[in-house]
């Protein structure tokens, strides 16, 4: 890793040359804190490595993994309750998960499970990418990172050690 012009250590390249799984294993096994940004075509995924775990944000968000839709698929929420919650979300500008819990439409455990599933699905999608630019900024907390992090920092996140284990498992299975 090399320091950038702001003194922040970075690692950058293309996953065609450096395997994403190896990058994730390096970050998680080293206990690093920072942001991994991966760009392919018109999709950007940012993985936030924090002391308390890992969160992922996609730009644009993948409609396939929307929280409300996952909860409906899981049988934990009805489409009608989701519509009510979305209306309340627009009024209050509150995260949809909080609205669902505050109105007792779902439990915290349901939200936790659905968010973990979102993260897993986003990761497995990432593992399929073969050509994408990436940059990891260790400890970087610029304005955009703080904004994105504030959207997810109170939400449950994927355990960093679990992410490392998933990456190792994917590497093992891919080698077969």
C-alpha positions in Angstrom: 0.0 0.0 0.0 1.2 3.5 -0.9 0.3 6.8 0.7 -1.7 9.1 -1.5 -1.1 12.9 -1.7 -3.1 13.3 1.5 -1.0 10.7 3.4 -3.8 8.1 3.4 -2.5 4.6 2.5 -4.2 3.2 -0.6 -4.2 0.1 -2.7 -5.6 0.3 -6.2 -5.8 -1.6 -9.4 -8.1 -3.8 -11.4 -9.6 -7.0 -10.2 -8.6 -8.6 -13.5 -5.0 -8.4 -12.2 -5.6 -8.7 -8.4 -8.4 -11.1 -7.3 -11.1 -9.4 -5.3 -11.2 -12.3 -2.9 -7.5 -11.9 -2.2 -8.1 -8.2 -1.5 -10.9 -8.9 0.9 -8.9 -11.6 2.7 -6.0 -9.1 3.0 -8.2 -6.4 4.4 -10.1 -8.6 6.8 -7.1 -10.6 8.1 -5.1 -7.4 8.6 -8.0 -5.9 10.6 -7.9 -2.8 8.4 -10.4 0.0 8.6 -11.3 2.0 5.5 -13.3 2.0 2.3 -13.0 -0.3 -0.7 -14.5 1.2 -3.8 -15.1 -1.0 -6.8 -16.2 0.5 -10.1 -17.5 -1.5 -13.1 -19.3 0.0 -16.1 -21.9 2.3 -14.4 -22.0 0.5 -11.0 -20.0 1.5 -8.0 -20.0 -0.6 -4.8 -18.4 0.7 -1.6 -17.5 -1.6 1.2 -17.0 0.2 4.5 -14.7 -1.7 6.8 -15.2 -0.4 10.4 -14.1 -1.8 13.7 -17.7 -3.0 14.4 -18.1 -4.7 11.0 -18.7 -4.3 7.3 -21.4 -2.5 5.3 -21.9 -2.2 1.6 -23.5 0.6 -0.4 -24.2 0.3 -4.2 -24.6 3.2 -6.5 -27.1 3.0 -8.0 -28.8 0.8 -5.4 -29.6 -2.7 -6.7 -33.5 -2.9 -6.8 -33.2 -6.7 -6.6 -32.0 -6.4 -3.0 -34.3 -3.7 -1.6 -35.0 -4.3 2.1 -38.8 -4.2 1.9 -38.8 -6.6 -1.0 -36.6 -9.0 0.9 -38.8 -8.9 3.9 -41.9 -9.6 1.8 -40.0 -12.5 0.1 -39.1 -13.8 3.6 -42.8 -13.7 4.6 -42.2 -11.1 7.3 -44.0 -8.2 5.7 -47.0 -7.6 3.5 -46.9 -5.4 0.4 -49.6 -3.2 2.1 -47.5 -2.7 5.2 -44.5 -1.9 3.1 -46.5 0.8 1.2 -47.6 2.3 4.5 -44.0 2.3 5.7 -42.7 3.9 2.5 -45.3 6.7 2.9 -44.1 7.3 6.5 -40.5 7.2 5.3 -41.1 10.0 2.7 -42.8 12.1 5.4 -40.1 11.6 8.1 -37.0 11.1 6.0 -36.2 8.1 8.2 -34.5 4.9 7.1 -37.0 2.3 6.0 -35.8 -0.3 8.5 -36.4 2.1 11.4 -39.9 3.0 10.1 -40.7 -0.7 9.9 -39.5 -1.4 13.4 -41.0 1.7 15.0 -44.4 0.8 13.5 -43.9 -2.8 14.7 -44.3 -4.2 11.1 -41.2 -6.3 11.6 -38.8 -7.1 14.4 -35.2 -5.9 14.7 -34.1 -9.5 14.1 -36.0 -9.5 10.8 -34.2 -6.3 9.7 -30.9 -7.8 10.9 -31.4 -10.9 8.9 -32.5 -9.0 5.8 -29.6 -6.6 5.9 -27.1 -9.5 6.3 -28.7 -11.1 3.3 -28.4 -7.9 1.3 -24.7 -7.8 2.1 -24.1 -11.4 1.2 -26.0 -11.0 -2.1 -24.0 -7.9 -2.9 -20.8 -9.7 -2.1 -21.6 -12.7 -4.2 -22.5 -10.4 -7.1 -19.1 -8.7 -6.7 -17.3 -12.1 -6.7 -18.7 -12.6 -10.3 -17.1 -9.4 -11.6 -14.0 -10.0 -13.6 -13.0 -6.5 -14.7 -13.4 -3.6 -12.4 -11.2 -0.8 -11.0 -10.8 -0.7 -7.3 -9.2 1.5 -4.7 -8.9 0.8 -0.9 -8.3 3.8 1.3 -7.2 2.8 4.7 -8.8 4.8 7.4 -10.2 7.3 4.9 -13.2 9.3 6.1 -13.9 12.0 3.5 -17.2 13.8 3.4 -18.9 11.3 1.1 -17.7 8.4 3.2 -19.0 10.0 6.4 -22.4 10.6 4.7 -22.7 7.0 3.4 -21.4 5.7 6.7 -24.0 7.8 8.7 -26.7 6.1 6.6 -25.6 2.6 7.8 -23.6 3.1 11.0 -26.6 2.5 13.3 -27.7 -0.5 11.3 -26.5 -4.1 11.8 -23.5 -5.0 9.7 -21.7 -8.1 8.5 -19.0 -9.3 10.9 -15.6 -8.6 9.4 -14.3 -12.1 10.3 -17.3 -13.6 8.6 -16.6 -11.6 5.5 -13.0 -13.0 5.5 -14.3 -16.5 5.9 -16.8 -16.1 3.1 -14.0 -14.8 0.8 -11.8 -17.8 1.8 -14.6 -20.2 1.1 -15.3 -18.6 -2.3 -11.6 -18.8 -3.2 -11.6 -22.5 -2.2 -14.8 -23.4 -4.2 -13.6 -21.4 -7.2 -10.3 -23.3 -7.3 -12.2 -26.7 -7.6 
